[in-house]
């Protein structure tokens, strides 16, 4: 679970936040309690770019199937798969 920090906190402690991200943590920056941006390690950003370029046919959607009830989620377009794509 990424650490959630306010814009004000990150502004005051930016170097510390960068060190945490360099160590592999993700930091979600919030404004008025709502997530607005995330700091992630560069390697994770590269993976995200790869998934975006691959598109749904070669990305996370290919995980559908393999457990009870997963086919219904994939066919209905609802559930975990949709939520994952909304993050990107």
Secondary structure by P-SEA (a helix, b strand, c coil): ccccccaaaaaacaaaaaaaaaabbbbbbbccccccbbbbcaaaaaaaaaaaaaccccccccccccccaaaaaaaacccaaaaaaaac
